[in-house]
Amino acid sequence: MLPMLLSIGVLYLLAIGAGRLSAAIGIPRVTGYLVAGIAAGPSFSEIIGLPALVTREQLHALAPLHDIILGLIVFTIGGNFSLKAIRKIGPKLFRISAFEIGLTATLVGCGTVLLGATPLEAAFLAVISITTAPAATQMVIREYQSEGRLTDIILPLIVINNLIAIVAFIIIRNSGLSADASFVQSVVQVFEPLVLGALAGMIIAVMDQRLTRPVERQILVLALVAVITGAAVFLDLFSMLAVLAAGVVATNASPNKKRIVNDLADIDYPLYVLFFIMAGAELHLQSLGHMGIIGVVYVVMRTIGKYVGCRLGAQAANASQTIRSWLGPAMLAQAGLAIGLANVLAREWPGPGGALQTVVLASVVVFEVVGPLLTRFALVNAGEVPVFNLIAQRSPVRYSEGLQQVIVHVKNAFGMANNAHAGNPSDIQIGHIMRRNVEVLPNTTPFNEVLKALGHSRYDRLPVVNARDELVGVIKYADIANTLYDPGLRNLVLADEIATQTFLKLTPDDTLESAMAALKDHPDDAYLFVVAKDNPKKLVGVVRHNDVLSTQMRLL
């Protein structure tokens, strides 16, 4: 057995290679990290008959670190659960969630009962099937810098899924496995972790205003995540529920909003990589051969339930066609919480609980590998990932060129000439960096709806289009000031009557250099509109000022 530090170092090196290989073949890096963990873990080593790079004993020793990293992930997910955003989405989110949860649980429950599971076993599998892995989904969103309405819905929906699953699991466990448990006890077991997390979240929100350095806020969150997780284990509470509550309260109670979450983003990625390596090493590949027909039905019914449930829910919520088509595939990843609930069953329900644990562990192998791929597929097809983020994953230089660059810089360090040069902005097309899923206002939108859309938008202006998706103009806050203070006009004015002409228009074939010049001429504008080359009125995308700057920085 290798020393643990040596194993971790080698795992990180493997993760770099696996991540780059994954990006080169067009799959999420998180999938590469999982595969690297699988290859280094004890389960795979037992299959091929070679020593494992990471043993079960080492994984057990790393369990506290695993729990803290999982806590950070859950805290960040809770931190993205903005009540303002929830008010924006409103009943739509809960309608989608109701259809998705209801159909998934019903199909899994009924399917497993028909194939021999007892009603109680089917109920547990139905509840576990609701859960969605926040970590893998969030990592894919961050890797591809996805942004849009679909992205805005995914993370809050995951929070609701996991919250409902934990509450339902507690109720079914108490009523099905314990003859002495009461409804009051179930309620207490739900509220205890919520109260613990809310108290920790309030402490973070208060201290956030006193601490001036990002590193102090990072230490604060790390400390309280460890305290919450340790206290939950000591008190036999659901730690994920407590940490989730802490993240929600900390972000929504702090006047600085998401500053804490943004500070964590500066340090968390290497920790997340280690988390997914450990997650891959802990996957039980042998369980695939023991999942049985019930396991197959669980995987099939959960997949159908998530996809069809999201589609029906989005249709009932009158959501866009993009959300109807692509929300379901983005909700299939499953990992930590499902494994945790299955472990509780195996511990508290000897025999049947162990059989259910095998089914869940086998399904997690499937969904944890396939889930990130489908999430990427959904986000890309929804038009919320710039094409440049997909093609820029490849290395900018070959090994020989990299060695040459090193030699050049070593010479420069000794006072010799440096021949390094920057990339050329004229080589990058707007089509590579634009976002295709654009927030728009129909030209017949009443003024009150215009005001509401601008208030909830991430942008300070919105394009106005007609029924043919042709760009009519743009509405900015400055354009609606007079109407805003004249109540008599609010019910009479439509969007196209207050939209103004925009001159910041490019085509997908225009270059990054053109975008830089346009933004230089109009420094107060936040983004450019992209129109079809053969139809200057047809809106096909948008390019933010930040997209242009970040692309230029990559070239440099």
N, C-alpha and C positions, 0 to 999 in steps of 0.2 A: 504494500500500500504506500503510495506516494505521500509525502508531507502535504498537509492541507493547503498551505500557502502556495506550494508548487502546483498543486492541482488547480487552484483558482487561477493562477497566472496562465497556465496552459489553456484553461477554459476560455479565458478572455481572448487569448490569441486565436483560438479556434473560432470564437464568436466573430472576430473581425473578418476572418476569411469567409465564414458562412454567411455573414451579413452582406459582404460585397458580392459573393457569388449569387445570393438571392436577388439582389438588386440588378445584377447583370442579366439574369434570366427573367426578370419582370415579376418577382414575387416579393411580398413584404419581408423586410429584414427580420422581423420578429419570428417568422417561420424558420429562417436560417438559424436563429438563436435556439429555438426549440429543437431543431434537428441536431445541432451541435450537442445540446444537452442529452438527447436520446442516445447519440453515438458514444458519449462519454459515460453514460449511466450504467448502473448494475443490471438493469433489465435487458438491455441490448447485449451486454457482455456475456450474460448467461446463455443467450441464444447462440452467439457465435463461438462461445467457449474460450474467450480471452479475458485477461484481467481488466477490471473496470478502472477508468481514470478517476472516477468518483465512486466511492463505496457507499453502501447504505449507512454505515457508521458515520461517515463524513456528512452525509445528507442529514442525518439525525442531529449531528453537532451543529450544523448550519441552520437548524430549524428556527432559533430565535431571530437570526438575521432575515430569514425568509419571511417570518411573521411581521417584522418591522417594515420591510419593503412592501409587502402586501398592504400593510396599514397605510403607507404613504400613497399607494395607488388609490386605495379606497377613499382616503382623505381628499385627494385631488379630484376624484370623481364627484364627491360631495361638494367640493369647492366650486365645481362647474355647474352645480344645481342652483342656478340663480332664480330667486323667486320672481324677479322682474321678467326674466326670460319665460318662466312658467306662465306668468300672467299674459305674456305676449302670445304664447301658443294656446293657452287657455284650455277649454274643454276638448280641443282637438287631441291633445296629448293623452288625456285620460281615456278618451274614446278609443283611440288606437290601442292603448295599453289593455283596455278591457277586452277587446276582440282578440288581441294576440295572446294574452294570458289565458282567457277563457277557452279558446279553440285549442291551444297547445296542451293545456292540462286535460281537456276533455278527450282529445284524440289519444294521448299517451295513456290516460287512465283506462279508457274503454278498450283500446287495442291490447294492452297487457292483460286485462281481465279475461278477454276472449281467448287468450292463449295460455291461460292457466294460473295467472297471478291471483292471489287473494285480494279482496277489495282494499284491505289495509296496505298491502304491498303496492298495489296500483296507485293508491292515494299518495304514498310517499314518492313514487316515481313521477307522478304527475306534478307534484310540487317541485321536485328537483329539476324537472324539465323546463320550468319557467325561468330558471336562473340564466343569466348571460354574463360572460366574462368581461369585466370592465377593462382589465389590464391590456389584453391583446387588442381590443377595439381601440382604446385610447392611443396605443403605440402606433397603430396603422394611421390613425388620423394625424398624429404628430409627424410621422415620417413623411407623409405626402402633403402636409400643410393644407389639409382639406378644409374648405370653408363654404358654408351655404346652409340652406334650409334643412336639407337632409342631415348634415353634420350636427346642426343645432338640436335636432330631435333625438339623435341616437343616444347620447350620454344621459340626458334626463330619463329616457325610456328605460335604460339599463338600471338606473337607480330605483325606479318604480318596480321593475321586475324583481330585483333582488330583495327589496323591502317586503313586497307581498310574499315572496317565497319563504323568507325567514319567519314572518308572522304566521303563515299557514303551516309551516313545519312545526313550529312550537305548539300550535293548537292541536294538530293531528297527533304529535308525539305524546302530549299530555293526555289526550282523550283515548288514544289507541294503545299506548304502552304502559300507562299508569292508571290503576284503578282508583287511586286516591286523589289524583289531580283534579282541580276544579277550574271553572272558567276564570275565576278571579286570579288563580295562580298563573294561568296563561297570560292574562293581561299584565300581571306584575312582571313576568319574565320578558314581555315585550317592552314595557316601559322602563325597566331598570337600565338596560344598555342605552336607551335613548336619553335618559336623564344623565347618565354618566358622560355620554358624548356631548350633550348640550352644555354641561358645566365646563368641560374642557374647551369646547368651542368658544364659550364666553370669555374664558381666560385668554385664549389666543387673540380674540377680537380686542380685548382691553390692552393686552401687552403689545399688540401690533401698533398701537398709537404711541407707545412709549419707546419702543426699540427703533433706533435710527439706522442701524446697519443691516443689510440683507443677511449677512452671516448669522447675526443674532436671531433673526426671525427663523432662519433655517434650523438653527439649534433648538429653538423653542418648539417648532413643530415636531422635530425628531424626538425630543424629550417627551412631549405629551402623547405622541402616537405610541411610544414605548410604554408610557404610564397607563394609557387606556387599554392597550393590548394585555399588559401584565395584570392589571386590575380585573379585566374581564375574565382572564383565565383563572385567577385566584377566586373570583366570585361565581365562577361557572356561568358566565354570560356570553352572548354572541358578540365577540369582539368586533366583527365587521360591521355590525349594526351600530355599535357605539362609535367607531371611528367615522363611519358615514355621517352620523348625526353631528359629530364634531366638525367635519368639513363643511356641511351645510350651514351650521350656525356661525362658524368663524367667518365665512365669506359674506353671508347676508347681514351679519350684525356689525361688521367692521366698516367704518367710514371709508377705509381705503380699498374696499371691495376685494378685487382679486390679487392684491399685491403679494399676499402670502403665497398663493398658488403660483404666481409668476416667479417669485424667488425660488421656490422649490424646483421649478423647471430648469434652473441653472445648474443643479447638482444631481438631479434624480436619474438621468438617462443611464449612466454606468451601473447604477443600482438596479434599474429595471432590466438591463441586459443580464446581470447575474441572476435575477429572479427568474427569467425565462429559461436560462440555462438549467437552473435547479428544477424548474417545472418540467423541462424535457427529461432530465435525469430521473425524476420521480415517476414518470409515466410508466405504467405497468403494461408493457407490450404483450406479456403472456395472457393478460386478461382478455385480449381480443379472441383468443381461441376458446374462451370459456363463457363468452357473453350469451350464447344460446339464442334461440328464436325470440325470446323476450327482449334481449338486448338489441337485436336487429329491428324489431318492431319499435322499440323505444327511439332508436336513431331515426327511423323513417318517419314515424308519427310526429316527433319533435320538429323535424325539418319541415314537414308539410304544415304543421300547426303554426310555426313561426312565420313562414312565408305567406301562407293564405291568410292567417290572422292579421298580419300587418297590412296586407293588401285590402282586406275587407274593412279593417279599422280605418285606414287612410281614406277609403272611399266613403265610409259613413261620416268621417270628419270633413269631407269635401276638401281633402288635401290635393296637392298637385299630382299630375301623372308621374312625375319623377319620384315622389315619395311613395306612391302606390307601387311602383315597379321595383324600387331598389332598397326599401327599408328592410324587408324581410331577410334578404341575404346578409345584411350587415348585423343581424341580431343572433347569429347562430353560434358564435364562439362560446365555449363553456369550459370552465376550469376550476379555480380555487374554491368558490363557494359550494359548487356541486360536490367536490371531493370532501370538503369539510362536513357537509350535511350527511354524506354517505358514511363518513367515519363515525359520526355520532350514532347513526343507526347500527353500525357493526358493533359498537361498544355497548349500546344499551339494549339491543335486540339480538342476542346471540342466535346464530342459525339463519333465520330469514334475513336479518340485517346484513350478514356477511354476503349472502347471495345477491342482495340488492347492491351492495358495495361493488361487487365484481361487475355487474351490469353498468353501473355509473362510471367506474374507472375505465372500462372498455370504451364507452361512448365518449368519454373525455379525450381519449387518444384520437378519436375520429374528429371531434369538433374542435379541439385545440389546434390541430394541424390544418384542417380545412377552413375553419372559421376566419382567420386573418386573410386568407386568399379571397374568400367571398366578400369580406368587408372591403378590401381593396377594389375588387371587381365592381362592387356597388357604388363606391365613391367616385371611381373613374367614370363609369357610365352615367352617373348622375350629373357629370360636368362640374364637379366641385374640386377637382384636382387639376392644376395647370399641367399641360403636357410636358413642360420643361422639367417639372418635378419628377416625371417618370423617366425621362431620358438623361437627366443630369446625375443619375446615381452611378454611372460608370466613372471609372478613374479618368481624370483629365490627361494623364500621362502614362506611358508604358514604363516598365521597370528600368529599361535602358535610359529613357528620358529622365526618369526620376533620379537615377544615379548621376546623370550629367548635370542636372540642376543642383544636386548636392555638391558636386565638385565645383561648380560655378560659385556657389555661396561660400564654400570653404576658401576659394581663391579670393573672394571679396573680403572675407574676414582678415586675410593677410594683406589687404590693400590692392588686390588685383581687380581688373575690370569685371563687371557683372553684366552678362548679356541677357538676363531674364527679361521677358516682355509680357505685357498683359494681353488678355484675350481681346478680340475685336467685336465691339457691339454690333457692327454691321453684319455679323454672321448669324445672329440670333433673330428669329422672326417673332412677331407679336403672337402668332398662333401657338408658339411654344410656351408662352408665359401667361396667356389670358385665361380667365375663368369663364366657362361657358354657361354655368347655371346662374343667371343674373336675376337679381330682385328688380322687378319692373312694376309699373303702375299702368293699368289700362286707361286709355284716354277718357273713358266715361266714368272714372272713379269720382264719387262725390268728395267735396272738400274735407268733410269730417274724417273720411276714410284715408284721404291723403295725409292729413295731420297725424292720424294714428300710425300709419305706415312709416312716416318719417321719424316719429317718436321711438319706434321699436327697431328701426334699421341700424345696421352697423355703419352706414354711410351717412354723410351730411346732405346728400342729394340722391334722387332716384330718377331713372329714365322713364319716360312716358311713351307707350307704344299703342298702335291701333290694333284692330282685329287681325291684321296680316303681319304682326310683329315688326312693323316698320317704326322706326324711331321718329316720334313726333317732336320731342324736345326733352328738357330736363327740368325737374322741380327742385329748387333749393330753399333752405329756410328763408333766405332773403326775399325770395319770390312770393312767399305767402304772408309776409309780415302785415301788409295792409289788410288783407282778407281776414287774418287772424283776429284783428281788433275791431272788425265790423261784423257783429253777429247777424245782421240782416242779410249778408251775402253768403253765409256759410252753407245754406241749403240750396243755393242757386248756382254756385260755381262748380265746374267740373275740372278734372285734371288738365285736359288739353287747353283750357282757357287761361291757365296760369303758368303753363310750361313755357320755357324760353329756349331759344335755339342754342345748340351747343356746337362749338367749332372744334372741340377736341375729339376728332374721329379718325381712326386708323383702320386699316384692313389687316387680316391675318398675315398677309404677305409682307407688310411693312416691317421694318427692322427695329431692334431695340434702340438703335441710334436715333431713329425718327421719334420714338416715344420720349427719349430723354430730351430731345430738342423741343417737343411740344410742351412737356411739363416745365421746361425752362422758360418758355414764353408765357406760360400760365401758371405761376408758382402757387396760386391760391387754390387750384383745383386738385382734388384728392385722387381722381382716377380718370382714365380715358375710356371712351366707348369704342368698341370694335364692330365694324359693319362689314357686310359681305362685299367682296371685291366687285361682283357683278351687279350689286344693288346697294348703293350707298345709303339707302334708308333701312335696310334689313339689319337689325341688331343681332349679333351673334356672340358677343362676349364683352368682358370688361377687364381692364388692366389697372390695378391699383398703383399708386405712387410707390408704395412699399415693395410691390412685386418688381418694379423697374429697378429700384435701388438694390434689392437683394440679389437680383440677377447680375447687375453690374459688379457687385462685390464678389460674386462667385468667379466672374471672369478675371477679376484682378487677383 
